């Protein structure tokens, strides 16, 4: 029996689904779980940067809805938070191409 250890299975699944759906020219998946009060090695908080021709003539809100739809199962089963940057290739080229760091977690409960 062969046991295959898969590091970061949720990240890999997110990468696969976004690649299949959007054929991105640029894709970043950042696991930001370490910034939150979760066990070490968790995969619960992600930021994705998706640059795709499929976002042409699509409003930003609709782009976010499309990404959320593709990852709906992950959002129901373990992914607690998803930050999305969704751009067209021309928007990406005109940008700094630097993914802004997410704000620090405040710990919830209004803290």
N, CA, C and O atoms as a DFTB+ gen file, in Angstrom:
444 C
 N C O
     1  1       0.843      -1.173       0.000
     2  2       0.000       0.000       0.000
     3  2       0.895       1.245       0.000
     4  3       1.814       1.360       0.811
     5  1       0.615       2.165      -0.912
     6  2       1.380       3.399      -1.013
     7  2       0.574       4.530      -0.404
     8  3      -0.585       4.743      -0.758
     9  1       1.189       5.243       0.503
    10  2       0.550       6.398       1.116
    11  2       1.189       7.649       0.539
    12  3       2.408       7.814       0.583
    13  1       0.377       8.505       0.012
    14  2       0.870       9.744      -0.567
    15  2       0.516      10.883       0.371
    16  3      -0.650      11.122       0.684
    17  1       1.540      11.569       0.804
    18  2       1.327      12.729       1.663
    19  2       1.105      13.949       0.780
    20  3       1.950      14.280      -0.051
    21  1      -0.011      14.607       0.955
    22  2      -0.320      15.790       0.162
    23  2      -0.238      16.996       1.082
    24  3      -1.009      17.126       2.033
    25  1       0.705      17.871       0.783
    26  2       0.847      19.088       1.561
    27  2      -0.119      20.126       1.005
    28  3      -0.217      20.305      -0.209
    29  1      -0.824      20.801       1.886
    30  2      -1.749      21.868       1.513
    31  2      -2.854      21.401       0.558
    32  3      -2.992      21.956      -0.532
    33  1      -3.632      20.408       0.942
    34  2      -4.658      19.891       0.022
    35  2      -5.721      20.923      -0.364
    36  3      -6.169      20.929      -1.511
    37  1      -6.134      21.790       0.557
    38  2      -7.152      22.789       0.221
    39  2      -6.585      23.796      -0.771
    40  3      -7.257      24.161      -1.735
    41  1      -5.375      24.239      -0.546
    42  2      -4.733      25.172      -1.475
    43  2      -4.622      24.558      -2.866
    44  3      -4.878      25.227      -3.867
    45  1      -4.244      23.300      -2.924
    46  2      -4.117      22.617      -4.223
    47  2      -5.470      22.500      -4.913
    48  3      -5.561      22.672      -6.128
    49  1      -6.516      22.210      -4.153
    50  2      -7.858      22.097      -4.716
    51  2      -8.341      23.450      -5.241
    52  3      -8.927      23.528      -6.321
    53  1      -8.096      24.499      -4.485
    54  2      -8.465      25.846      -4.925
    55  2      -7.727      26.187      -6.210
    56  3      -8.333      26.689      -7.157
    57  1      -6.431      25.922      -6.255
    58  2      -5.622      26.196      -7.443
    59  2      -6.176      25.446      -8.664
    60  3      -6.317      26.017      -9.745
    61  1      -6.480      24.185      -8.474
    62  2      -6.994      23.361      -9.571
    63  2      -8.325      23.893     -10.096
    64  3      -8.512      24.013     -11.307
    65  1      -9.243      24.211      -9.197
    66  2     -10.565      24.679      -9.613
    67  2     -10.495      26.039     -10.320
    68  3     -11.147      26.241     -11.345
    69  1      -9.706      26.965      -9.773
    70  2      -9.595      28.286     -10.396
    71  2      -8.900      28.197     -11.746
    72  3      -9.269      28.904     -12.684
    73  1      -7.904      27.339     -11.849
    74  2      -7.202      27.141     -13.126
    75  2      -8.141      26.548     -14.167
    76  3      -8.180      27.010     -15.307
    77  1      -8.891      25.534     -13.781
    78  2      -9.825      24.894     -14.719
    79  2     -10.910      25.849     -15.198
    80  3     -11.270      25.845     -16.375
    81  1     -11.425      26.660     -14.297
    82  2     -12.553      27.533     -14.632
    83  2     -12.142      28.808     -15.359
    84  3     -12.833      29.248     -16.278
    85  1     -11.015      29.406     -14.955
    86  2     -10.675      30.735     -15.465
    87  2      -9.448      30.786     -16.379
    88  3      -9.178      31.832     -16.969
    89  1      -8.709      29.702     -16.511
    90  2      -7.479      29.701     -17.318
    91  2      -6.678      30.983     -17.077
    92  3      -6.410      31.734     -18.014
    93  1      -6.306      31.226     -15.845
    94  2      -5.688      32.515     -15.512
    95  2      -4.305      32.698     -16.151
    96  3      -3.551      31.745     -16.349
    97  1      -4.009      33.958     -16.461
    98  2      -2.670      34.302     -16.920
    99  2      -1.771      34.556     -15.710
   100  3      -0.545      34.554     -15.818
   101  1      -2.394      34.772     -14.575
   102  2      -1.669      34.910     -13.300
   103  2      -2.593      34.418     -12.194
   104  3      -3.779      34.747     -12.166
   105  1      -2.036      33.628     -11.286
   106  2      -2.816      33.102     -10.176
   107  2      -1.936      33.023      -8.940
   108  3      -0.855      32.435      -8.965
   109  1      -2.410      33.618      -7.869
   110  2      -1.746      33.502      -6.566
   111  2      -2.774      32.999      -5.570
   112  3      -3.921      33.446      -5.557
   113  1      -2.345      32.069      -4.741
   114  2      -3.196      31.588      -3.665
   115  2      -2.387      31.719      -2.388
   116  3      -1.380      31.037      -2.200
   117  1      -2.838      32.597      -1.523
   118  2      -2.119      32.882      -0.295
   119  2      -2.897      32.342       0.891
   120  3      -4.035      32.743       1.134
   121  1      -2.282      31.434       1.624
   122  2      -2.910      30.909       2.828
   123  2      -2.610      31.886       3.958
   124  3      -1.475      31.982       4.425
   125  1      -3.624      32.599       4.386
   126  2      -3.470      33.597       5.438
   127  2      -3.962      33.091       6.797
   128  3      -4.197      33.880       7.713
   129  1      -4.113      31.797       6.917
   130  2      -4.621      31.208       8.152
   131  2      -3.728      31.524       9.346
   132  3      -4.219      31.698      10.461
   133  1      -2.424      31.597       9.118
   134  2      -1.477      31.862      10.205
   135  2      -1.760      33.202      10.896
   136  3      -1.320      33.426      12.024
   137  1      -2.486      34.081      10.223
   138  2      -2.805      35.401      10.778
   139  2      -4.016      35.351      11.711
   140  3      -4.429      36.380      12.246
   141  1      -4.577      34.176      11.903
   142  2      -5.806      34.018      12.673
   143  2      -5.610      33.007      13.788
   144  3      -4.611      32.289      13.822
   145  1      -6.549      32.959      14.678
   146  2      -6.478      32.073      15.826
   147  2      -6.956      30.673      15.446
   148  3      -8.048      30.244      15.819
   149  1      -6.105      29.977      14.694
   150  2      -6.407      28.618      14.244
   151  2      -5.165      27.754      14.488
   152  3      -4.068      28.290      14.641
   153  1      -5.319      26.445      14.525
   154  2      -4.150      25.589      14.723
   155  2      -3.120      25.757      13.601
   156  3      -3.469      26.052      12.458
   157  1      -1.861      25.565      13.948
   158  2      -0.781      25.647      12.976
   159  2      -1.051      24.667      11.827
   160  3      -1.472      23.532      12.051
   161  1      -0.803      25.121      10.608
   162  2      -1.017      24.276       9.432
   163  2      -2.436      24.312       8.892
   164  3      -2.756      23.591       7.947
   165  1      -3.297      25.146       9.481
   166  2      -4.689      25.223       9.027
   167  2      -4.790      25.810       7.624
   168  3      -3.910      26.545       7.177
   169  1      -5.852      25.478       6.958
   170  2      -6.172      26.017       5.631
   171  2      -7.606      26.536       5.672
   172  3      -8.515      25.948       5.084
   173  1      -7.785      27.637       6.371
   174  2      -9.126      28.172       6.594
   175  2      -9.331      29.580       6.055
   176  3     -10.467      29.992       5.819
   177  1      -8.254      30.318       5.859
   178  2      -8.321      31.712       5.423
   179  2      -7.410      31.895       4.214
   180  3      -6.201      31.679       4.302
   181  1      -7.995      32.294       3.080
   182  2      -7.206      32.435       1.854
   183  2      -7.446      33.777       1.182
   184  3      -8.508      34.385       1.315
   185  1      -6.436      34.214       0.462
   186  2      -6.561      35.334      -0.469
   187  2      -6.170      34.770      -1.827
   188  3      -5.141      34.107      -1.956
   189  1      -6.995      35.035      -2.843
   190  2      -6.673      34.592      -4.190
   191  2      -6.564      35.813      -5.105
   192  3      -7.348      36.756      -5.009
   193  1      -5.590      35.768      -5.975
   194  2      -5.418      36.777      -7.013
   195  2      -5.586      36.036      -8.329
   196  3      -4.767      35.188      -8.682
   197  1      -6.652      36.361      -9.053
   198  2      -6.974      35.677     -10.302
   199  2      -6.996      36.721     -11.421
   200  3      -7.777      37.672     -11.383
   201  1      -6.129      36.528     -12.412
   202  2      -6.078      37.427     -13.563
   203  2      -6.471      36.599     -14.775
   204  3      -5.775      35.652     -15.142
   205  1      -7.588      36.959     -15.394
   206  2      -8.127      36.133     -16.467
   207  2      -8.822      36.958     -17.540
   208  3      -9.465      37.967     -17.252
   209  1      -8.682      36.513     -18.770
   210  2      -9.426      37.106     -19.881
   211  2     -10.930      36.924     -19.703
   212  3     -11.720      37.686     -20.259
   213  1     -11.320      35.930     -18.941
   214  2     -12.745      35.654     -18.736
   215  2     -13.431      36.740     -17.916
   216  3     -14.658      36.749     -17.808
   217  1     -12.654      37.660     -17.333
   218  2     -13.236      38.761     -16.567
   219  2     -13.483      39.999     -17.422
   220  3     -14.014      40.995     -16.931
   221  1     -13.100      39.943     -18.698
   222  2     -13.340      41.088     -19.589
   223  2     -14.839      41.396     -19.628
   224  3     -15.659      40.483     -19.731
   225  1     -15.190      42.662     -19.547
   226  2     -16.578      43.133     -19.614
   227  2     -17.467      42.550     -18.510
   228  3     -18.683      42.442     -18.671
   229  1     -16.844      42.179     -17.391
   230  2     -17.584      41.644     -16.252
   231  2     -17.338      42.552     -15.054
   232  3     -16.188      42.761     -14.667
   233  1     -18.396      43.093     -14.463
   234  2     -18.224      43.964     -13.303
   235  2     -17.522      43.229     -12.148
   236  3     -17.610      42.008     -12.022
   237  1     -16.829      44.007     -11.317
   238  2     -16.056      43.428     -10.218
   239  2     -16.908      42.549      -9.303
   240  3     -16.482      41.456      -8.930
   241  1     -18.079      43.002      -8.947
   242  2     -18.941      42.210      -8.071
   243  2     -19.265      40.857      -8.705
   244  3     -19.261      39.835      -8.018
   245  1     -19.542      40.844      -9.991
   246  2     -19.837      39.588     -10.689
   247  2     -18.609      38.678     -10.729
   248  3     -18.742      37.458     -10.635
   249  1     -17.426      39.254     -10.865
   250  2     -16.188      38.452     -10.835
   251  2     -16.061      37.740      -9.500
   252  3     -15.740      36.553      -9.444
   253  1     -16.317      38.477      -8.426
   254  2     -16.239      37.873      -7.096
   255  2     -17.284      36.768      -6.945
   256  3     -17.011      35.715      -6.369
   257  1     -18.461      37.020      -7.460
   258  2     -19.510      35.984      -7.393
   259  2     -19.089      34.733      -8.157
   260  3     -19.337      33.616      -7.702
   261  1     -18.460      34.911      -9.303
   262  2     -17.998      33.767     -10.096
   263  2     -16.959      32.951      -9.330
   264  3     -17.025      31.722      -9.309
   265  1     -16.010      33.623      -8.708
   266  2     -14.984      32.919      -7.923
   267  2     -15.633      32.207      -6.742
   268  3     -15.328      31.046      -6.470
   269  1     -16.530      32.903      -6.039
   270  2     -17.228      32.270      -4.912
   271  2     -18.026      31.049      -5.359
   272  3     -18.082      30.045      -4.649
   273  1     -18.634      31.137      -6.521
   274  2     -19.417      30.010      -7.043
   275  2     -18.514      28.808      -7.320
   276  3     -18.857      27.677      -6.976
   277  1     -17.373      29.054      -7.935
   278  2     -16.434      27.962      -8.244
   279  2     -15.948      27.294      -6.957
   280  3     -15.720      26.084      -6.927
   281  1     -15.793      28.084      -5.904
   282  2     -15.264      27.555      -4.639
   283  2     -16.351      27.353      -3.585
   284  3     -16.056      27.326      -2.390
   285  1     -17.583      27.214      -4.009
   286  2     -18.700      27.102      -3.064
   287  2     -18.567      25.896      -2.128
   288  3     -18.880      26.003      -0.942
   289  1     -18.120      24.782      -2.633
   290  2     -17.970      23.591      -1.774
   291  2     -16.892      23.800      -0.720
   292  3     -17.050      23.379       0.426
   293  1     -15.801      24.447      -1.104
   294  2     -14.713      24.709      -0.162
   295  2     -15.164      25.697       0.911
   296  3     -14.779      25.584       2.075
   297  1     -15.987      26.667       0.505
   298  2     -16.510      27.645       1.462
   299  2     -17.509      27.011       2.427
   300  3     -17.705      27.514       3.534
   301  1     -18.130      25.933       2.026
   302  2     -19.055      25.199       2.902
   303  2     -18.313      24.203       3.780
   304  3     -18.826      23.778       4.816
   305  1     -17.091      23.825       3.361
   306  2     -16.395      22.707       4.008
   307  2     -14.967      23.050       4.409
   308  3     -14.024      22.379       3.989
   309  1     -14.804      24.079       5.210
   310  2     -13.483      24.321       5.782
   311  2     -12.885      25.686       5.539
   312  3     -12.172      26.206       6.397
   313  1     -13.157      26.282       4.391
   314  2     -12.624      27.618       4.146
   315  2     -13.554      28.616       4.822
   316  3     -14.725      28.746       4.465
   317  1     -13.009      29.309       5.796
   318  2     -13.793      30.241       6.598
   319  2     -13.839      31.628       5.968
   320  3     -14.846      32.329       6.064
   321  1     -12.739      32.020       5.321
   322  2     -12.661      33.367       4.748
   323  2     -11.917      33.321       3.417
   324  3     -10.928      32.605       3.261
   325  1     -12.421      34.104       2.461
   326  2     -11.812      34.164       1.142
   327  2     -11.776      35.613       0.682
   328  3     -12.817      36.243       0.495
   329  1     -10.583      36.128       0.503
   330  2     -10.389      37.469      -0.039
   331  2     -10.049      37.302      -1.518
   332  3      -9.225      36.461      -1.878
   333  1     -10.685      38.106      -2.376
   334  2     -10.557      37.918      -3.817
   335  2     -10.053      39.188      -4.488
   336  3     -10.574      40.280      -4.257
   337  1      -9.029      39.025      -5.321
   338  2      -8.585      40.066      -6.248
   339  2      -8.793      39.458      -7.626
   340  3      -8.141      38.473      -7.972
   341  1      -9.687      40.028      -8.412
   342  2     -10.030      39.483      -9.730
   343  2      -9.854      40.584     -10.773
   344  3     -10.585      41.574     -10.781
   345  1      -8.872      40.392     -11.650
   346  2      -8.555      41.422     -12.641
   347  2      -8.464      40.834     -14.035
   348  3      -8.260      39.635     -14.225
   349  1      -8.624      41.729     -15.007
   350  2      -8.358      41.353     -16.391
   351  2      -6.843      41.486     -16.608
   352  3      -6.168      42.143     -15.816
   353  1      -6.305      40.876     -17.663
   354  2      -4.870      41.019     -17.927
   355  2      -4.424      42.479     -18.084
   356  3      -3.351      42.845     -17.605
   357  1      -5.224      43.307     -18.743
   358  2      -4.827      44.712     -18.908
   359  2      -4.847      45.447     -17.560
   360  3      -3.990      46.296     -17.314
   361  1      -5.796      45.137     -16.701
   362  2      -5.816      45.741     -15.364
   363  2      -4.582      45.310     -14.567
   364  3      -3.986      46.109     -13.845
   365  1      -4.213      44.050     -14.708
   366  2      -3.033      43.530     -14.008
   367  2      -1.768      44.218     -14.517
   368  3      -0.907      44.607     -13.729
   369  1      -1.662      44.366     -15.829
   370  2      -0.487      45.017     -16.410
   371  2      -0.382      46.470     -15.964
   372  3       0.722      46.984     -15.785
   373  1      -1.515      47.134     -15.783
   374  2      -1.530      48.537     -15.376
   375  2      -1.373      48.711     -13.862
   376  3      -1.287      49.837     -13.373
   377  1      -1.337      47.614     -13.130
   378  2      -1.246      47.686     -11.673
   379  2       0.210      47.548     -11.221
   380  3       1.115      47.352     -12.033
   381  1       0.410      47.656      -9.916
   382  2       1.749      47.485      -9.343
   383  2       2.159      46.014      -9.306
   384  3       3.331      45.699      -9.098
   385  1       1.200      45.120      -9.506
   386  2       1.409      43.669      -9.443
   387  2       1.868      43.214      -8.054
   388  3       2.486      42.161      -7.899
   389  1       1.557      44.020      -7.072
   390  2       1.886      43.689      -5.687
   391  2       0.582      43.379      -4.966
   392  3      -0.341      44.194      -4.954
   393  1       0.513      42.213      -4.375
   394  2      -0.675      41.825      -3.637
   395  2      -0.594      42.422      -2.239
   396  3       0.302      42.101      -1.459
   397  1      -1.539      43.288      -1.943
   398  2      -1.562      43.951      -0.638
   399  2      -1.784      42.930       0.465
   400  3      -2.563      41.990       0.310
   401  1      -1.102      43.121       1.565
   402  2      -1.256      42.257       2.726
   403  2      -2.618      42.515       3.361
   404  3      -3.056      43.661       3.457
   405  1      -3.275      41.467       3.785
   406  2      -4.564      41.612       4.448
   407  2      -4.374      42.233       5.823
   408  3      -3.307      42.102       6.422
   409  1      -5.404      42.910       6.326
   410  2      -5.287      43.492       7.671
   411  2      -5.167      42.401       8.723
   412  3      -5.616      41.273       8.523
   413  1      -4.566      42.748       9.821
   414  2      -4.404      41.793      10.925
   415  2      -5.765      41.391      11.485
   416  3      -6.699      42.192      11.520
   417  1      -5.859      40.151      11.915
   418  2      -7.079      39.644      12.527
   419  2      -7.279      40.339      13.867
   420  3      -6.337      40.482      14.646
   421  1      -8.509      40.770      14.132
   422  2      -8.817      41.440      15.400
   423  2      -9.340      40.441      16.441
   424  3      -9.682      40.830      17.558
   425  1      -9.401      39.173      16.078
   426  2      -9.811      38.173      17.056
   427  2     -11.299      37.922      17.148
   428  3     -11.725      37.070      17.928
   429  1     -12.092      38.623      16.388
   430  2     -13.533      38.416      16.420
   431  2     -14.193      39.000      17.660
   432  3     -13.516      39.554      18.526
   433  1     -15.467      38.881      17.742
   434  2     -16.267      39.339      18.874
   435  2     -16.041      40.829      19.165
   436  3     -16.093      41.250      20.320
   437  1     -15.789      41.630      18.112
   438  2     -15.671      43.067      18.257
   439  2     -14.383      43.541      18.909
   440  3     -14.293      44.705      19.301
   441  1     -13.393      42.684      19.034
   442  2     -12.128      43.111      19.666
   443  2     -11.291      43.903      18.720
   444  3     -10.199      44.341      19.080
